[in-house]
């Protein structure tokens, strides 16, 4: 995945899904915990660590305010809006 990122950082999601499919199937089929951990550590964790999604704080604050207002009416304000 790191090599793909060097070549094409804007690869379509379909390409990434096709590349990750064997690893997902392997995780589901393999019973050996060590192999599962290696797949997770070497394939999936680097993807999550390299996630470059930028959060727009202003949109997040507006969304949170709307959720707080909504939840006050739905559950009486008992649950946190992100729940």
Secondary structure, 3 states (H helix, E strand, C coil): CHHHHHHCCCCCHHHHHHHHHHHHHHHHHCCCHHHHHHHHHHHHHHHHHCCCCCCCHHHHHHHHHHHHHHHHHHCCCCCCCCC
